[in-house]
């Protein structure tokens, strides 16, 4: 097989990243983006490796029963969604299988798998957008999303995953740039001023935040921009200018300047009110997050007097949602701003049995162990890299009865479950949860129990 060969291929499986996989007669795997299990295709080979190849669809000879017509004009270009060409039911099957395969094959763990929790909303569920701005070669304004694995901006007017009000914010921003000739940032040179449009919405409160990321302190004619936003957006709560002068892929700089309102919005989660700043962590699919937290709460099985340790607590959302069920809540987070938000969120909601520590999870766990603090239940919600063996061993030394692990990456989850198994904790139950429909991502909630616990 060589590049540009055209072969006939039946798709028999799918990767978690959205490509279908078929086997050639000599058993070479061919990965084909935007294909579906059951498709019979004519495929052009675009790259050949030693044991596998990549192809693109030339013709759909016989479509899969799961195939649907994509409902977004940017689907084949934008790097956001990967599953708009198959039914949501089939997407859930792929994601559930991704979790099972990782846990069983990487972790060597065979346990109870609950059905995946599908999201009630497949579209318009995202309460946050981060939209890069740039100029095309013809100087036309580009605003939208990066193409897959690139920093090439795909210009778009709307995103089916975002609330319709975000489209209005984009329209106002485009109009302002056209009226004023605002200076747009050039990623290649590091020159120019307006870098990103960053939007957040409170799903329950309907409070809207618009934040502009600037290579400098602000924009010319800011008053005009704020006037245009206020006239078009009745629910506008605040406008913030974030200064990011670094030549970096990190979107937000460290300094905010509030231009309208008080710089924050609020929203509700699990009956609690939370303050949200541009820097705050907040669940992007709020309503589905409530279902995920409810499953975590079920697994924690708190009776009212336990010590609950929430590692990687962020702004405190998951721990505070369980504070009423335990005797004492201890949250740990390495980001200072997040810890301050967690303390303020506890105060806003009248939670008096919470303590928050600003430290690395492993260091804080060691500190608490040295203080003689023995948590009954530990909640883990680590970043994509997972916990790692050192933290698992530290947790083993604290000897909690149960560990509830919330994961955003099945591979690192599976690795960590193996570490837990080797350190005296049995994986009792696994529940996948689709927090981000139409994308490649899947979350998982896991209950672990100490093997010698009564």
N, C-alpha and C positions, 0 to 999 in steps of 0.2 A: 504494500500500500504506500502511496506517496501523495504529496500535496496536490490538490485539485482533482484527484480521482473522485468519481461520482459512484456511490454504492447504494444498494437497497438495504434498508435497515429496519428491523422491528424493535421498538423501544420496550424493554422488559422491566426496567427499574428506574428510580429517580434519585438524584443526589439531594442532599438537604439544601444546597445552594440554588436549586432550580433547573438543573440540567437533566434531561433524560439520558438513559444509558442503554445501548444496544450492543450485542456481540456479533462480530463478523464470523464467517465460516471457520476461520482459523483461531477463533476464540479471543480476538483482540477487542477490548472494550472501546467503544466510541462514545464520547460525551457530546450531547447535542442540546444547546440552549433552546428553551421555549418549545421543547417537545414534551409529550405526555405518554405515560405508560399505556401501551396498546396502540400507539401510532405506528403505521407502516409508512416509511418515508423514503424519499430519494435525498441522499445526503452528500454534500460536497465536503471533502476532507480539507481542513485548513491547517492542521498541524499534526505531525506524526512523531510520537515518542517510541521508546523501545517496546513497551508492553501495552500502550494505549494510544488513542488518537482523539482529536477534537474535530467536530464537523459542524456544518450549518445546514439548515433545511433548504433544499432546492424545491421540493414538491411534497405535499402531503398526499400520499397515494390513497391511504385509508385512515381516517381520523379515529382516535381513541374515543370511547364512550364518555370519558371524563373531560374531553376537550370542549371548551366554550370559546366564544368570540371575546377577545379582550375589550374591556369597556373604557380603556384610557388611551388616548392618541399618543401618549409619551411612553407607553409600556416598553416597547422594544428599544428605546433609547436611554431612558432614565435608569439609574442604578438602584432605585428604591424597591419596587415590587419585583418578585420573581414568579408569582403563581397566578397571575391574572388570566392565564390561558386554560386553567382547569377549574372544575367546580370546587366550591369551598369544602364539600364533604371529602373530596379526594385530597385536597390540601391538608386537611386534618389527619387523614390516614398517613400521609407522607411524614408529617411532623411527629406523630405518635410513634411511628416506626423508627424515626431518627433517634428518639430518646431510648426506646427499647434496645436498638442495636448498640448504642453507645454503652449503656449500662451493662448489657450482657457480654458484649465482645471486648470492650476496653476494660471495664471494671470486673468482669467475671462474676457479676452479681445476678442471681436468679431469684426474683421476688414477685410480689403482687403488683401488677400494673393496672391502675384505674384508667377508665376511658379519658381521653383528652378533653379538657374543658374548652369548648369552642366559644368564640366571642359572639355576643348578640349583634354587634355591629361589625360589618366587614369593611365599611367605608366611613369616612368622616369621623373617625375615632381619635385621631391624633390631636392633642391639645397644645402641641409645640411645633414650630417650623423654624428651620435655620436655612436661609436662602442666600447663597452667594450671588454677588453682582459682578459683572464684567462687561467688556466691550468686545463685539465681534470685529473682524478685520475691517468691515465697512463702517465701524464706529457705532453700529446699532447696539442698544442696551440689551444685555443678557441678564436674566434673573430667573432662577429656577433651581435645578438640582444637578449634581455631578453625574456624568455617565459612569457606568460600572467600572470600578478600579481605575479611575482617572480623576483629573481636576478640570476636565472639559465641561463647561456649563451647558446643560440642556435648557434652552429658554422655554418657559411654559407660563401659562396664564392661570393654571389651577392644578391642584393635586386632589385626586379622589379620596385620599386618606385623611385630608385636612378639612376642618370646618369651612363652610362657604364664606364666612366672614373674612377668612385669611385671603381669599381672592380679592376682596375689596381693599384690604390693606396693600396688596401687591399693585392693584390698579392705581391707588392714590400715589404710591411710591413712584411708579412709572411716570405718572402725570407730572409729579414734582420734578423729576429728573429732566423731563422734556421741557418743562417751562423754564427751569433755571440753568440747565446745562451743568448740573452737579458733577463734580469731579469723581469719577469711578476708579476704584482701586485696580491696579494691574498686578496680578500675582507674580508675573515674571520679573518685573522691574522693582516691585515694592513701592511704586509711586502711585499717587491717586489717593482719594480720601474715603469714599463710601464702599465698605467691604461686604457687609452682610445685613440682611433684614432678618430680625429674630422676633418671633411672635409667640405669645403664650395666652391661653384662654382658660378661664375657670368654667368647667363644664356645668357645675351646679349654679354658681353665682353669676355666670355670664360676664364676668369682668375680663376686660381685654388689656393686655400689655403689648406695646410696640417698642422694640428696642433696635436702634441702629448701631452697628459696629463700625467705628470710624478710625481710620489711620490718622489720628490727631485728636483734637478736643471736641470738635463739632463740625457743623455744616454751615455754609452761608445760607441765609434766609430761613433759618430754623423756625422762626415765627410763622412763616407762610406754610411750612410743612405741617406744623402742629395745627394750624387753622384748618387746613385741608383734611387732616385726619379727623378732627373733632366734628367737622360738618358731615363727613361720610360715615362716621362710626359712633352711633349713640351710646354704645356700651364701652367706649374707650375710657379706661381708668387711669392709665399712666403712659407717658412716653419717656424713654431713657436713652441716653447716648453712652455707649460703652467705648472706651478708648483702647485700641489695640494697635500699637505701633510696631509690633514684632513681625518679622518675616517668618511666619510659622503657620502650621496647619491648625493650630488651636484657634477656635473661633472667638471666644471672649477674652478680652484683656482683663486686667485686675481692677480697673477704675471705672465706676459708673457715675454719670451726672444726670440727675433727674431734671427733665425739662418741663414736664407736666404731670400733675398728680403727686403721689408720694413714693413712687418707685417700686411698689409692690401690688400684687393682686392677691386674692384669697380664693380658696375652694374647699369643698367638703369631701372627706373620705372616711368611710366607716363611722359616720355620725360625728366626726371631729372636724374642726376648722383649722386649715393650715395656711400660713403666710407663704407666698411664693415670690421670690425676687428673681432677677435674671440668672443668678448663680445657683438658685435652689434646685435640688433634685426633686422631681415630681413625676409620678407615674404618667406616662404618655397616654395610655388607655385607662382612664380613671375608673370607669365602671367595671372593666374586666379586672383591674387591680383589686377592687373590693372582693371579687370572687376568689382571687388568688389568696388574699389575706385571710379570708374566711376559712379556706382550706388549711392554711398555716395555723390558724387559731385552733381548728379542729385537731390537728396533729399535736399541737402543744398541750392540749388537754389540761389546762390550768384549773385548779380548784379554789384558788383565792388567797393562799398563803405562801406560794412559792417565790423563789428568786428567779427572775427571768433575765438572761443575759442576751442582749441583741448586738451581735458583732456586725460590723459594716452597717451601722444604723442609719447613715445618711442624715436626713433632717428629722428622723425619728418616727416616720410614718408607721412602719410595721409594728414596732414595739409599743408605741403609744396606742395603737388600735387594740392592744391586749392588756394595757396597763390596769384597766378596771378588773381584770381577771386574776391578777397576781398580787403578792404582797409587796414586792419591790422589783422595779425595772431598772436595769443598768444598760445604757446604750454606749457603744464604742464606735468612734469615727475619727479618721485621721485628718479630715479637712476642717479647719477651724471655723470657717463660715457656716458649714453644715451643723457643727455642734452648737453654735450660737442660735441657729434657726431651730434646732431641736429643743433647746432650752426655752426659747420663746414660744414654740408650738405647745410645749407642755404647760406653760403658764396660761396661754390663751384658752386652753381647754380644761384648766383647773386640775391638772394632773400633779399630785403632790408626792407621789411615791416613785418618782423617776430621778435618776442620776445619770449624767452624761460625761464621758471621758474622752478627751482629745488625744488619741494615740493610735499607733498601728495596732491592728487586731491582736497579733501575737504578743506584743509588748504589754498591752492592756490586760490580756488574759493572764499573763505571767504576774503582773502587778496584783490583780485581784486574787490570784491563788496565794501570793505571798501575804495578802491581807487576811487570808482565811475565808474569803468569800467563796461559797460553794453553790453555784447555780443549780437549780433543779432542772431547768430547761434552757438550752442554748438555741438561739435562732441565728442562722448564717445566711447572709444575702450578699455574697462577695461579687467583685467585678468579674469580667469574663475569664480572667486567669485562674479563678477558683481560689481555694484556701491554701493548699499545699500541705506536705507531710508534717512540717514543724508545728503548724497551728493545730492540726489534728491531734498530735501528741500532747500539746498543751491542754487541749480540751479534755483528752483522756485523763490527764492529771487532775482536772477539776471534777471529774466523775459525775456529770449531769445524768439524770435518768433518761432524758430524751434530747435528741437534737433534731431541729427542723431546718432543713437545708433548702433554700430558694435559689435556683440556679438559672442563669441566662445562657449557659453553654453546656450542652450535653456531654461533650468530650471531657472537659475539666471536671464536671460533676462526677462522671464515671470513674475517673482517676481518683478523686477524693473519696468516693464511696469505697473503693478498694482499700485506701489508707485507713478509713474508719473500720472496715471489717478486720484488718490486721491489728487494730488497736482496741478491739473489744466491743465494737458497735455494729449491730445487725441492721441492715436495710429492711424495714418492715413493709413499706408501701411507697409507690412512686405514682405521682399524678402529673402528667404533662398539662400545660396551660398555654393556649394560644393568645398571647398578649398583643401580637402584631400581625393580624391577618394580611395576607397577600405578600408578605415579606418572607425571608428565609428564617427568621428568628423564631425560637420556641423557648418558653420558660418551663421549669419543672419544680414541683414541690415534693420533698422527700421526708419521710419519717424514719429516723434511726432510733434504736433503743439499745441501752447498755445490756450486754448479753447476760450479765449476772444480776441484773436489777430484778427486784421482786415484782 
